[in-house]
Amino acid sequence: MDNPSPIISIRISESGKKALISNRNQIKIWEKNSGKTTNFFDSKFEINHLCKVRNSGFIFLALQKPKIEGKLIEEMGNIPFWISNFGVNSQNFNLKSIDDVGKLEKIKKTFIT
């Protein structure tokens, strides 16, 4: 990472070909075979922890703010089946965070509270 802060989370894709690596300010997607960063996301808030949902590209982020945020990273996998059950598909789920999508209010209440 270009940032001097220490790595706080590492999550490997199910294929084993990519890894999510986060420090306090940024999440990077790293490709195992080439060793290159394929994508990155900067955070306005300090990242405390990253949790990847198994068999999907969805992550939860514990940030230095009151609410947990979620993000779909299609490069890491598909939308989880339980989000699809709420009538949300990947076309209308290209989001910056859970707070950006009003339809996901039910998910926040069901899974986070």
Secondary structure, DSSP 8 states (H G I E B T S, - for coil): --S-S---EEEE-TTSSEEEEE-SSEEEEEETTT--EEEEEE-SS-EEEEEE-TTSSEEEEEESSSS-EEEE-GGG----HHHHTTT--GGG---S-GGG-GGGHHHIIIII-
